[in-house]
Amino acid sequence: MSSSTAPGAIGAETRGRTDGPVPRGERPAGRRAGRRIGRNKWFSPWLFAAPGLLVVCAFSLYPFLSTVYNSFTDRRTLIPGHWVGFANYRELWHDDAFWTGLRNSALYVVVVVPALVVLPLLLAMLVQRRIPGIGFFRAAFYTPVVASIVVVGLIWVWLLDDRGLINSLLEALGAGKVNFLGDQWLLLFCAMAVTIWKGLGYYMIVYLAALANVPQELHEAAAMDGAGAIRRFVSVTMPAVRSTMVLVAALSSVAAFKVFSEVYLIAGPNGGPAGEDTTLVMLVERTGTGLSGRVGYASALSVVIFVVVVVLMLLVLRADRKEDA
């Protein structure tokens, strides 16, 4: 090994460059660079975040602010409109279609959210066991998640039709046909069943990840104390995955209140018999689209939906904090 590549020599050279006197020509340039970096230090993070901020402003913030502004105008599809203050909101208060949509959307939340919080958890506990062939069942339960909502809706319409598979089976068993798609409440609950069926697999995966972090020792200790399966589920499993249950409740609440595709595909664009199955988002689509669409009124509906969703989220978070207290 030559003396120039020895560790001592390298250290000596490095110390010589760093600890030695700075050449006279380099000192002012280094100070200027230091001051320039100090002045631009606040600017660098914004420079890296600028592309993301531009996308958020263009596709989220601007449409939101534009919707809020339009809700105070009488704007139509091809007409800019004028400022009308709270006229659209006063009209909402006296609109029967709005109250029908609000009732259906609220009922959707009340029925769908508890089902999507509990059923995927039970399903995840069943398929988390490592037994031969369990992967097939996991994939089968997840298949509706990746299926197109249009395809799912058409399949369920075919199943629930008067001449569909379910009514054919009922007729063969002598039970008679059931008017699933012609009754107001049956149609709405069928749409809820489709939403639950399609969301089971997605939230099952979320719960599987949470259950994998539950220490097995807790179950074994509870079993040694004589706790049965139900007692272990209530005292061990549920507290361990409680934060995940809150997350699922929040996500499914927002999705259920904004439901559109399932009801639209099963009930049709008119919202079922006499429009009694219309949800709020369907009302927004029906009011604000087309050449004569009332953009201002639809914007007021959208603002109301936004406020209700925010309130739902705050209620879920408040309930979670009470549990932590």
CYANA upper distance limits for C-alpha pairs under 8 A (distance plus 0.5 A):
  1 MET  CA      5 THR  CA      7.33
  1 MET  CA      6 ALA  CA      7.39
  2 SER  CA      6 ALA  CA      7.12
  3 SER  CA      9 ALA  CA      7.10
  4 SER  CA      9 ALA  CA      6.46
  4 SER  CA     10 ILE  CA      7.61
  5 THR  CA      9 ALA  CA      7.09
  5 THR  CA     10 ILE  CA      6.98
  6 ALA  CA     10 ILE  CA      6.74
  7 PRO  CA     11 GLY  CA      6.65
  8 GLY  CA     12 ALA  CA      6.56
  9 ALA  CA     13 GLU  CA      6.63
 10 ILE  CA     14 THR  CA      6.59
 11 GLY  CA     15 ARG  CA      6.49
 12 ALA  CA     16 GLY  CA      6.46
 13 GLU  CA     17 ARG  CA      6.83
 14 THR  CA     18 THR  CA      6.71
 15 ARG  CA     19 ASP  CA      5.93
 15 ARG  CA     20 GLY  CA      7.81
 16 GLY  CA     20 GLY  CA      5.72
 22 VAL  CA     26 GLU  CA      7.37
 22 VAL  CA     27 ARG  CA      6.89
 23 PRO  CA     27 ARG  CA      7.16
 25 GLY  CA     29 ALA  CA      8.16
 26 GLU  CA     30 GLY  CA      6.76
 27 ARG  CA     31 ARG  CA      6.88
 28 PRO  CA     32 ARG  CA      6.66
 29 ALA  CA     33 ALA  CA      6.65
 30 GLY  CA     34 GLY  CA      6.67
 31 ARG  CA     35 ARG  CA      6.70
 32 ARG  CA     36 ARG  CA      6.58
 33 ALA  CA     37 ILE  CA      6.65
 34 GLY  CA     38 GLY  CA      6.67
 35 ARG  CA     39 ARG  CA      6.68
 36 ARG  CA     40 ASN  CA      6.73
 37 ILE  CA     41 LYS  CA      6.30
 40 ASN  CA     44 SER  CA      6.98
 41 LYS  CA     45 PRO  CA      8.39
 42 TRP  CA     46 TRP  CA      8.10
 43 PHE  CA     47 LEU  CA      6.78
 44 SER  CA     48 PHE  CA      7.03
 45 PRO  CA     49 ALA  CA      6.73
 46 TRP  CA     50 ALA  CA      6.24
 49 ALA  CA     53 LEU  CA      6.62
 50 ALA  CA     54 LEU  CA      6.53
 51 PRO  CA     55 VAL  CA      6.90
 52 GLY  CA     56 VAL  CA      6.75
 53 LEU  CA     57 CYS  CA      6.54
 54 LEU  CA     58 ALA  CA      6.51
 55 VAL  CA     59 PHE  CA      6.46
 55 VAL  CA     60 SER  CA      8.29
 56 VAL  CA     60 SER  CA      5.68
 56 VAL  CA     61 LEU  CA      6.75
 57 CYS  CA     61 LEU  CA      5.10
 57 CYS  CA     62 TYR  CA      6.17
 58 ALA  CA     62 TYR  CA      6.15
 58 ALA  CA     63 PRO  CA      7.99
 59 PHE  CA     63 PRO  CA      6.89
 60 SER  CA     64 PHE  CA      6.62
 61 LEU  CA     65 LEU  CA      6.69
 62 TYR  CA     66 SER  CA      6.43
 63 PRO  CA     67 THR  CA      6.50
 64 PHE  CA     68 VAL  CA      6.82
 65 LEU  CA     69 TYR  CA      6.71
 66 SER  CA     70 ASN  CA      6.56
 67 THR  CA     71 SER  CA      6.64
 67 THR  CA    299 SER  CA      5.79
 67 THR  CA    300 ALA  CA      8.31
 67 THR  CA    302 SER  CA      8.14
 67 THR  CA    303 VAL  CA      7.97
 68 VAL  CA     72 PHE  CA      7.74
 68 VAL  CA    299 SER  CA      7.22
 68 VAL  CA    300 ALA  CA      7.82
 68 VAL  CA    303 VAL  CA      7.05
 69 TYR  CA     73 THR  CA      7.66
 70 ASN  CA     74 ASP  CA      8.00
 70 ASN  CA     75 ARG  CA      7.18
 70 ASN  CA    295 VAL  CA      7.62
 70 ASN  CA    296 GLY  CA      5.45
 70 ASN  CA    299 SER  CA      6.53
 70 ASN  CA    300 ALA  CA      8.18
 71 SER  CA     88 ASN  CA      7.31
 71 SER  CA    295 VAL  CA      8.36
 71 SER  CA    296 GLY  CA      5.18
 71 SER  CA    297 TYR  CA      6.64
 71 SER  CA    298 ALA  CA      7.88
 71 SER  CA    299 SER  CA      5.15
 71 SER  CA    300 ALA  CA      4.86
 71 SER  CA    303 VAL  CA      8.05
 72 PHE  CA     83 TRP  CA      6.34
 72 PHE  CA     84 VAL  CA      6.08
 72 PHE  CA     85 GLY  CA      5.37
 72 PHE  CA     86 PHE  CA      6.49
 72 PHE  CA     87 ALA  CA      7.79
 72 PHE  CA     88 ASN  CA      7.31
 72 PHE  CA    296 GLY  CA      7.18
 72 PHE  CA    300 ALA  CA      7.95
 73 THR  CA     81 GLY  CA      6.47
 73 THR  CA     82 HIS  CA      5.65
 73 THR  CA     83 TRP  CA      4.83
 73 THR  CA     84 VAL  CA      5.50
 73 THR  CA     85 GLY  CA      7.30
 73 THR  CA     88 ASN  CA      8.31
 73 THR  CA    296 GLY  CA      5.86
 74 ASP  CA     81 GLY  CA      5.43
 74 ASP  CA     82 HIS  CA      6.19
 74 ASP  CA     83 TRP  CA      7.29
 74 ASP  CA     84 VAL  CA      6.94
 74 ASP  CA     88 ASN  CA      8.32
 74 ASP  CA    294 ARG  CA      7.75
 74 ASP  CA    295 VAL  CA      7.88
 74 ASP  CA    296 GLY  CA      5.49
 74 ASP  CA    297 TYR  CA      7.55
 75 ARG  CA     79 ILE  CA      6.36
 75 ARG  CA     80 PRO  CA      5.63
 75 ARG  CA     81 GLY  CA      4.33
 75 ARG  CA     82 HIS  CA      7.15
 75 ARG  CA    294 ARG  CA      6.92
 75 ARG  CA    295 VAL  CA      5.96
 75 ARG  CA    296 GLY  CA      5.38
 76 ARG  CA     80 PRO  CA      7.09
 76 ARG  CA     81 GLY  CA      7.07
 76 ARG  CA    288 GLY  CA      8.37
 76 ARG  CA    292 SER  CA      6.95
 76 ARG  CA    293 GLY  CA      6.08
 76 ARG  CA    294 ARG  CA      5.11
 76 ARG  CA    295 VAL  CA      5.40
 76 ARG  CA    296 GLY  CA      7.11
 77 THR  CA    288 GLY  CA      8.14
 77 THR  CA    289 THR  CA      7.86
 77 THR  CA    290 GLY  CA      7.66
 77 THR  CA    291 LEU  CA      6.27
 77 THR  CA    292 SER  CA      6.53
 77 THR  CA    293 GLY  CA      5.83
 77 THR  CA    294 ARG  CA      7.14
 77 THR  CA    295 VAL  CA      6.64
 78 LEU  CA    291 LEU  CA      7.52
 78 LEU  CA    292 SER  CA      8.32
 84 VAL  CA     88 ASN  CA      8.22
 86 PHE  CA     90 ARG  CA      6.74
 87 ALA  CA     91 GLU  CA      6.66
 88 ASN  CA     92 LEU  CA      6.74
 88 ASN  CA    296 GLY  CA      7.76
 88 ASN  CA    297 TYR  CA      6.00
 88 ASN  CA    300 ALA  CA      6.81
 89 TYR  CA     93 TRP  CA      7.00
 89 TYR  CA    297 TYR  CA      8.48
 89 TYR  CA    300 ALA  CA      6.86
 90 ARG  CA     94 HIS  CA      7.42
 91 GLU  CA     95 ASP  CA      6.64
 92 LEU  CA     98 PHE  CA      6.79
 92 LEU  CA    301 LEU  CA      8.24
 93 TRP  CA     98 PHE  CA      8.26
 95 ASP  CA     99 TRP  CA      7.29
 96 ASP  CA    100 THR  CA      6.67
 97 ALA  CA    101 GLY  CA      6.61
 97 ALA  CA    278 THR  CA      8.40
 97 ALA  CA    283 LEU  CA      8.19
 98 PHE  CA    102 LEU  CA      6.57
 98 PHE  CA    280 LEU  CA      7.40
 98 PHE  CA    283 LEU  CA      7.99
 99 TRP  CA    103 ARG  CA      6.51
100 THR  CA    104 ASN  CA      6.74
100 THR  CA    276 GLU  CA      7.14
100 THR  CA    277 ASP  CA      8.21
100 THR  CA    278 THR  CA      7.40
100 THR  CA    279 THR  CA      7.87
101 GLY  CA    105 SER  CA      6.56
101 GLY  CA    277 ASP  CA      7.91
101 GLY  CA    278 THR  CA      5.76
101 GLY  CA    279 THR  CA      4.56
101 GLY  CA    280 LEU  CA      5.04
101 GLY  CA    283 LEU  CA      7.54
102 LEU  CA    106 ALA  CA      6.51
102 LEU  CA    279 THR  CA      7.13
102 LEU  CA    280 LEU  CA      6.42
103 ARG  CA    107 LEU  CA      6.55
103 ARG  CA    279 THR  CA      8.48
104 ASN  CA    108 TYR  CA      6.56
104 ASN  CA    277 ASP  CA      7.12
104 ASN  CA    278 THR  CA      7.46
104 ASN  CA    279 THR  CA      6.15
104 ASN  CA    280 LEU  CA      8.47
105 SER  CA    109 VAL  CA      6.96
105 SER  CA    256 ALA  CA      7.66
105 SER  CA    257 PHE  CA      5.63
105 SER  CA    258 LYS  CA      7.86
105 SER  CA    259 VAL  CA      7.88
105 SER  CA    279 THR  CA      5.95
105 SER  CA    280 LEU  CA      7.03
106 ALA  CA    110 VAL  CA      6.83
106 ALA  CA    257 PHE  CA      7.05
107 LEU  CA    111 VAL  CA      6.72
108 TYR  CA    112 VAL  CA      6.24
108 TYR  CA    113 VAL  CA      8.43
108 TYR  CA    192 MET  CA      7.23
108 TYR  CA    256 ALA  CA      6.46
108 TYR  CA    257 PHE  CA      7.20
109 VAL  CA    113 VAL  CA      6.00
109 VAL  CA    253 SER  CA      6.32
109 VAL  CA    256 ALA  CA      5.79
109 VAL  CA    257 PHE  CA      6.39
110 VAL  CA    114 PRO  CA      7.58
111 VAL  CA    115 ALA  CA      7.27
111 VAL  CA    192 MET  CA      8.12
112 VAL  CA    116 LEU  CA      6.60
112 VAL  CA    192 MET  CA      6.87
112 VAL  CA    195 THR  CA      8.05
112 VAL  CA    196 ILE  CA      6.93
112 VAL  CA    252 SER  CA      8.29
112 VAL  CA    256 ALA  CA      7.35
113 VAL  CA    117 VAL  CA      6.65
113 VAL  CA    249 ALA  CA      6.69
113 VAL  CA    252 SER  CA      6.21
113 VAL  CA    253 SER  CA      6.38
113 VAL  CA    256 ALA  CA      7.75
114 PRO  CA    118 VAL  CA      6.73
114 PRO  CA    249 ALA  CA      8.10
115 ALA  CA    119 LEU  CA      6.14
115 ALA  CA    196 ILE  CA      7.56
116 LEU  CA    120 PRO  CA      6.68
116 LEU  CA    196 ILE  CA      6.80
116 LEU  CA    199 GLY  CA      7.59
116 LEU  CA    200 LEU  CA      7.13
116 LEU  CA    203 TYR  CA      7.93
116 LEU  CA    248 VAL  CA      8.03
116 LEU  CA    249 ALA  CA      8.15
116 LEU  CA    252 SER  CA      7.54
117 VAL  CA    121 LEU  CA      7.39
117 VAL  CA    245 MET  CA      6.61
117 VAL  CA    248 VAL  CA      6.57
117 VAL  CA    249 ALA  CA      6.52
118 VAL  CA    122 LEU  CA      6.97
119 LEU  CA    123 LEU  CA      6.63
119 LEU  CA    200 LEU  CA      7.69
120 PRO  CA    124 ALA  CA      6.43
120 PRO  CA    200 LEU  CA      5.80
120 PRO  CA    201 GLY  CA      7.60
120 PRO  CA    203 TYR  CA      6.24
120 PRO  CA    204 MET  CA      5.12
120 PRO  CA    207 TYR  CA      7.68
121 LEU  CA    125 MET  CA      6.79
121 LEU  CA    203 TYR  CA      8.33
121 LEU  CA    204 MET  CA      6.78
121 LEU  CA    207 TYR  CA      6.40
122 LEU  CA    126 LEU  CA      6.93
123 LEU  CA    127 VAL  CA      6.89
123 LEU  CA    204 MET  CA      6.98
124 ALA  CA    128 GLN  CA      6.32
124 ALA  CA    204 MET  CA      5.68
124 ALA  CA    205 ILE  CA      7.78
124 ALA  CA    207 TYR  CA      6.63
124 ALA  CA    208 LEU  CA      6.02
125 MET  CA    129 ARG  CA      7.90
125 MET  CA    208 LEU  CA      8.10
125 MET  CA    211 LEU  CA      8.29
127 VAL  CA    134 ILE  CA      6.85
127 VAL  CA    137 PHE  CA      7.80
127 VAL  CA    138 ARG  CA      7.02
128 GLN  CA    208 LEU  CA      7.16
129 ARG  CA    134 ILE  CA      8.07
130 ARG  CA    134 ILE  CA      7.33
133 GLY  CA    137 PHE  CA      7.75
134 ILE  CA    138 ARG  CA      6.88
135 GLY  CA    139 ALA  CA      6.69
136 PHE  CA    140 ALA  CA      6.60
137 PHE  CA    141 PHE  CA      6.63
138 ARG  CA    142 TYR  CA      6.73
139 ALA  CA    143 THR  CA      6.56
141 PHE  CA    200 LEU  CA      7.80
141 PHE  CA    201 GLY  CA      5.67
142 TYR  CA    146 VAL  CA      7.76
142 TYR  CA    200 LEU  CA      8.10
142 TYR  CA    201 GLY  CA      4.69
142 TYR  CA    202 TYR  CA      7.01
143 THR  CA    147 ALA  CA      6.93
143 THR  CA    201 GLY  CA      7.85
144 PRO  CA    152 VAL  CA      8.21
144 PRO  CA    197 TRP  CA      7.89
144 PRO  CA    198 LYS  CA      5.60
144 PRO  CA    199 GLY  CA      8.25
144 PRO  CA    201 GLY  CA      7.61
145 VAL  CA    198 LYS  CA      6.02
145 VAL  CA    199 GLY  CA      6.96
145 VAL  CA    201 GLY  CA      6.67
145 VAL  CA    202 TYR  CA      6.64
147 ALA  CA    151 VAL  CA      7.48
147 ALA  CA    152 VAL  CA      7.31
148 SER  CA    152 VAL  CA      6.74
149 ILE  CA    153 GLY  CA      6.47
149 ILE  CA    261 SER  CA      7.55
149 ILE  CA    262 GLU  CA      7.86
150 VAL  CA    154 LEU  CA      6.72
150 VAL  CA    261 SER  CA      8.24
150 VAL  CA    265 LEU  CA      7.70
151 VAL  CA    155 ILE  CA      6.67
152 VAL  CA    156 TRP  CA      6.77
153 GLY  CA    157 VAL  CA      6.63
153 GLY  CA    194 VAL  CA      8.38
153 GLY  CA    262 GLU  CA      6.80
153 GLY  CA    265 LEU  CA      6.07
153 GLY  CA    266 ILE  CA      6.78
154 LEU  CA    158 TRP  CA      6.68
154 LEU  CA    265 LEU  CA      7.72
154 LEU  CA    266 ILE  CA      8.25
155 ILE  CA    159 LEU  CA      6.75
156 TRP  CA    160 LEU  CA      6.51
156 TRP  CA    194 VAL  CA      8.14
156 TRP  CA    266 ILE  CA      8.13
157 VAL  CA    161 ASP  CA      6.30
157 VAL  CA    266 ILE  CA      6.47
158 TRP  CA    164 GLY  CA      5.87
158 TRP  CA    165 LEU  CA      7.84
159 LEU  CA    164 GLY  CA      5.18
159 LEU  CA    165 LEU  CA      5.50
159 LEU  CA    166 ILE  CA      6.21
159 LEU  CA    167 ASN  CA      8.37
160 LEU  CA    164 GLY  CA      6.05
160 LEU  CA    165 LEU  CA      7.61
160 LEU  CA    166 ILE  CA      6.61
160 LEU  CA    167 ASN  CA      7.44
160 LEU  CA    180 PHE  CA      6.47
160 LEU  CA    181 LEU  CA      7.31
161 ASP  CA    165 LEU  CA      8.32
161 ASP  CA    166 ILE  CA      8.49
161 ASP  CA    167 ASN  CA      7.75
161 ASP  CA    179 ASN  CA      8.33
161 ASP  CA    180 PHE  CA      7.58
161 ASP  CA    181 LEU  CA      7.15
162 ASP  CA    167 ASN  CA      6.57
162 ASP  CA    177 LYS  CA      7.46
162 ASP  CA    178 VAL  CA      7.91
162 ASP  CA    179 ASN  CA      7.11
162 ASP  CA    180 PHE  CA      8.29
163 ARG  CA    167 ASN  CA      6.80
163 ARG  CA    168 SER  CA      6.90
164 GLY  CA    168 SER  CA      6.61
165 LEU  CA    169 LEU  CA      6.72
166 ILE  CA    170 LEU  CA      6.72
167 ASN  CA    171 GLU  CA      6.46
167 ASN  CA    176 GLY  CA      8.02
167 ASN  CA    177 LYS  CA      5.69
167 ASN  CA    178 VAL  CA      7.01
168 SER  CA    172 ALA  CA      6.60
168 SER  CA    177 LYS  CA      8.13
169 LEU  CA    173 LEU  CA      6.72
170 LEU  CA    174 GLY  CA      6.78
170 LEU  CA    175 ALA  CA      5.68
170 LEU  CA    176 GLY  CA      6.29
170 LEU  CA    177 LYS  CA      6.76
171 GLU  CA    175 ALA  CA      6.10
171 GLU  CA    176 GLY  CA      5.23
171 GLU  CA    177 LYS  CA      6.43
179 ASN  CA    183 ASP  CA      6.63
179 ASN  CA    186 LEU  CA      8.35
180 PHE  CA    186 LEU  CA      5.90
180 PHE  CA    187 LEU  CA      6.06
180 PHE  CA    190 CYS  CA      7.93
181 LEU  CA    186 LEU  CA      7.56
181 LEU  CA    187 LEU  CA      5.61
181 LEU  CA    266 ILE  CA      7.92
181 LEU  CA    267 ALA  CA      7.50
181 LEU  CA    272 GLY  CA      8.25
182 GLY  CA    186 LEU  CA      8.35
182 GLY  CA    187 LEU  CA      7.38
182 GLY  CA    272 GLY  CA      7.86
182 GLY  CA    273 PRO  CA      7.05
183 ASP  CA    187 LEU  CA      6.38
183 ASP  CA    273 PRO  CA      7.71
184 GLN  CA    188 LEU  CA      6.94
184 GLN  CA    272 GLY  CA      7.25
184 GLN  CA    273 PRO  CA      6.78
184 GLN  CA    276 GLU  CA      6.90
184 GLN  CA    277 ASP  CA      6.90
185 TRP  CA    189 PHE  CA      6.67
185 TRP  CA    277 ASP  CA      8.39
186 LEU  CA    190 CYS  CA      6.53
187 LEU  CA    191 ALA  CA      6.83
187 LEU  CA    266 ILE  CA      8.02
187 LEU  CA    267 ALA  CA      7.38
187 LEU  CA    272 GLY  CA      8.06
187 LEU  CA    277 ASP  CA      8.17
188 LEU  CA    192 MET  CA      6.89
188 LEU  CA    263 VAL  CA      7.66
188 LEU  CA    277 ASP  CA      6.70
189 PHE  CA    193 ALA  CA      6.67
190 CYS  CA    194 VAL  CA      6.86
191 ALA  CA    195 THR  CA      6.88
191 ALA  CA    262 GLU  CA      6.15
191 ALA  CA    263 VAL  CA      6.07
191 ALA  CA    266 ILE  CA      7.30
192 MET  CA    196 ILE  CA      6.71
192 MET  CA    262 GLU  CA      8.45
193 ALA  CA    197 TRP  CA      6.48
194 VAL  CA    198 LYS  CA      6.56
194 VAL  CA    262 GLU  CA      7.44
195 THR  CA    199 GLY  CA      6.60
195 THR  CA    262 GLU  CA      7.35
196 ILE  CA    200 LEU  CA      6.53
197 TRP  CA    201 GLY  CA      8.46
198 LYS  CA    202 TYR  CA      8.38
199 GLY  CA    203 TYR  CA      6.88
200 LEU  CA    204 MET  CA      6.43
201 GLY  CA    205 ILE  CA      6.93
202 TYR  CA    206 VAL  CA      7.27
203 TYR  CA    207 TYR  CA      6.71
203 TYR  CA    248 VAL  CA      7.57
204 MET  CA    208 LEU  CA      6.58
205 ILE  CA    209 ALA  CA      6.96
206 VAL  CA    210 ALA  CA      7.09
206 VAL  CA    244 THR  CA      8.19
207 TYR  CA    211 LEU  CA      6.50
207 TYR  CA    241 VAL  CA      8.18
207 TYR  CA    244 THR  CA      7.54
208 LEU  CA    212 ALA  CA      6.70
209 ALA  CA    213 ASN  CA      7.58
210 ALA  CA    214 VAL  CA      7.58
210 ALA  CA    241 VAL  CA      6.56
210 ALA  CA    244 THR  CA      7.39
211 LEU  CA    237 THR  CA      8.25
211 LEU  CA    240 ALA  CA      8.46
211 LEU  CA    241 VAL  CA      7.44
214 VAL  CA    218 LEU  CA      8.46
214 VAL  CA    237 THR  CA      7.88
214 VAL  CA    240 ALA  CA      6.81
214 VAL  CA    241 VAL  CA      8.45
215 PRO  CA    219 HIS  CA      8.02
216 GLN  CA    220 GLU  CA      6.87
217 GLU  CA    221 ALA  CA      6.50
218 LEU  CA    222 ALA  CA      6.64
218 LEU  CA    236 VAL  CA      7.36
219 HIS  CA    223 ALA  CA      6.57
219 HIS  CA    232 ARG  CA      7.08
219 HIS  CA    236 VAL  CA      7.31
220 GLU  CA    224 MET  CA      6.68
221 ALA  CA    225 ASP  CA      6.87
222 ALA  CA    226 GLY  CA      7.07
222 ALA  CA    227 ALA  CA      5.92
222 ALA  CA    232 ARG  CA      7.01
222 ALA  CA    236 VAL  CA      8.47
223 ALA  CA    227 ALA  CA      5.52
223 ALA  CA    228 GLY  CA      7.22
223 ALA  CA    232 ARG  CA      8.09
227 ALA  CA    231 ARG  CA      6.03
227 ALA  CA    232 ARG  CA      6.53
228 GLY  CA    232 ARG  CA      6.59
229 ALA  CA    233 PHE  CA      6.66
230 ILE  CA    234 VAL  CA      6.75
231 ARG  CA    235 SER  CA      6.39
231 ARG  CA    236 VAL  CA      8.42
232 ARG  CA    236 VAL  CA      5.67
232 ARG  CA    237 THR  CA      7.07
233 PHE  CA    237 THR  CA      5.26
233 PHE  CA    238 MET  CA      6.59
234 VAL  CA    238 MET  CA      5.96
234 VAL  CA    239 PRO  CA      7.98
235 SER  CA    239 PRO  CA      7.10
236 VAL  CA    240 ALA  CA      6.81
237 THR  CA    241 VAL  CA      6.83
238 MET  CA    242 ARG  CA      6.20
241 VAL  CA    245 MET  CA      6.80
242 ARG  CA    246 VAL  CA      6.81
243 SER  CA    247 LEU  CA      6.81
243 SER  CA    320 ASP  CA      8.47
244 THR  CA    248 VAL  CA      6.66
245 MET  CA    249 ALA  CA      6.55
246 VAL  CA    250 ALA  CA      6.65
246 VAL  CA    316 VAL  CA      7.55
246 VAL  CA    317 LEU  CA      8.33
246 VAL  CA    320 ASP  CA      7.33
247 LEU  CA    251 LEU  CA      6.70
248 VAL  CA    252 SER  CA      6.38
249 ALA  CA    253 SER  CA      6.38
249 ALA  CA    316 VAL  CA      7.87
250 ALA  CA    254 VAL  CA      6.95
250 ALA  CA    312 LEU  CA      8.26
250 ALA  CA    313 MET  CA      6.55
250 ALA  CA    316 VAL  CA      6.81
251 LEU  CA    255 ALA  CA      6.76
252 SER  CA    256 ALA  CA      6.31
253 SER  CA    257 PHE  CA      6.64
253 SER  CA    309 VAL  CA      8.49
253 SER  CA    312 LEU  CA      7.67
253 SER  CA    313 MET  CA      8.45
254 VAL  CA    258 LYS  CA      6.78
254 VAL  CA    309 VAL  CA      6.51
254 VAL  CA    312 LEU  CA      8.08
254 VAL  CA    313 MET  CA      8.28
255 ALA  CA    259 VAL  CA      6.56
257 PHE  CA    309 VAL  CA      7.86
258 LYS  CA    280 LEU  CA      7.87
258 LYS  CA    281 VAL  CA      6.53
258 LYS  CA    305 ILE  CA      8.32
259 VAL  CA    263 VAL  CA      7.86
259 VAL  CA    279 THR  CA      7.75
259 VAL  CA    281 VAL  CA      7.34
260 PHE  CA    264 TYR  CA      6.36
260 PHE  CA    279 THR  CA      7.58
260 PHE  CA    281 VAL  CA      6.44
260 PHE  CA    282 MET  CA      6.39
261 SER  CA    265 LEU  CA      6.43
262 GLU  CA    266 ILE  CA      6.70
263 VAL  CA    267 ALA  CA      5.92
263 VAL  CA    268 GLY  CA      7.81
263 VAL  CA    271 GLY  CA      7.79
263 VAL  CA    277 ASP  CA      7.98
263 VAL  CA    278 THR  CA      8.11
263 VAL  CA    279 THR  CA      8.31
264 TYR  CA    268 GLY  CA      5.50
264 TYR  CA    269 PRO  CA      6.12
264 TYR  CA    271 GLY  CA      7.17
264 TYR  CA    282 MET  CA      7.69
265 LEU  CA    269 PRO  CA      8.11
267 ALA  CA    271 GLY  CA      5.74
267 ALA  CA    272 GLY  CA      4.88
267 ALA  CA    273 PRO  CA      8.46
267 ALA  CA    277 ASP  CA      7.60
268 GLY  CA    272 GLY  CA      6.62
269 PRO  CA    282 MET  CA      8.39
269 PRO  CA    286 ARG  CA      8.42
270 ASN  CA    274 ALA  CA      8.12
270 ASN  CA    275 GLY  CA      6.00
270 ASN  CA    278 THR  CA      7.90
271 GLY  CA    275 GLY  CA      4.82
271 GLY  CA    276 GLU  CA      6.77
271 GLY  CA    277 ASP  CA      5.35
271 GLY  CA    278 THR  CA      4.88
271 GLY  CA    279 THR  CA      8.26
271 GLY  CA    282 MET  CA      8.21
272 GLY  CA    276 GLU  CA      6.63
272 GLY  CA    277 ASP  CA      5.85
272 GLY  CA    278 THR  CA      7.70
273 PRO  CA    277 ASP  CA      7.87
278 THR  CA    282 MET  CA      6.53
278 THR  CA    283 LEU  CA      7.12
279 THR  CA    283 LEU  CA      6.77
280 LEU  CA    284 VAL  CA      6.82
280 LEU  CA    301 LEU  CA      8.00
280 LEU  CA    305 ILE  CA      7.98
281 VAL  CA    285 GLU  CA      6.81
281 VAL  CA    302 SER  CA      8.31
282 MET  CA    286 ARG  CA      6.57
283 LEU  CA    287 THR  CA      6.41
283 LEU  CA    298 ALA  CA      8.37
284 VAL  CA    288 GLY  CA      6.30
284 VAL  CA    298 ALA  CA      5.53
284 VAL  CA    299 SER  CA      8.27
284 VAL  CA    301 LEU  CA      6.87
284 VAL  CA    302 SER  CA      7.42
285 GLU  CA    289 THR  CA      6.40
285 GLU  CA    298 ALA  CA      8.19
287 THR  CA    293 GLY  CA      6.22
287 THR  CA    294 ARG  CA      6.32
287 THR  CA    295 VAL  CA      7.96
287 THR  CA    297 TYR  CA      7.93
287 THR  CA    298 ALA  CA      6.32
288 GLY  CA    293 GLY  CA      4.84
288 GLY  CA    294 ARG  CA      5.34
288 GLY  CA    295 VAL  CA      5.22
288 GLY  CA    296 GLY  CA      8.31
288 GLY  CA    297 TYR  CA      7.80
288 GLY  CA    298 ALA  CA      5.51
288 GLY  CA    299 SER  CA      8.34
289 THR  CA    293 GLY  CA      5.11
289 THR  CA    294 ARG  CA      7.89
289 THR  CA    295 VAL  CA      8.00
294 ARG  CA    298 ALA  CA      6.68
295 VAL  CA    299 SER  CA      6.46
296 GLY  CA    300 ALA  CA      6.89
297 TYR  CA    301 LEU  CA      6.97
298 ALA  CA    302 SER  CA      6.74
299 SER  CA    303 VAL  CA      6.73
300 ALA  CA    304 VAL  CA      6.86
301 LEU  CA    305 ILE  CA      6.82
302 SER  CA    306 PHE  CA      6.70
303 VAL  CA    307 VAL  CA      6.76
304 VAL  CA    308 VAL  CA      6.73
305 ILE  CA    309 VAL  CA      6.63
306 PHE  CA    310 VAL  CA      6.72
307 VAL  CA    311 VAL  CA      6.73
308 VAL  CA    312 LEU  CA      6.67
309 VAL  CA    313 MET  CA      6.76
310 VAL  CA    314 LEU  CA      6.72
311 VAL  CA    315 LEU  CA      6.66
312 LEU  CA    316 VAL  CA      6.81
313 MET  CA    317 LEU  CA      6.71
314 LEU  CA    318 ARG  CA      6.44
315 LEU  CA    319 ALA  CA      6.63
316 VAL  CA    320 ASP  CA      6.78
317 LEU  CA    321 ARG  CA      6.75
318 ARG  CA    322 LYS  CA      6.79
319 ALA  CA    323 GLU  CA      6.94
320 ASP  CA    324 ASP  CA      6.92
321 ARG  CA    325 ALA  CA      6.67
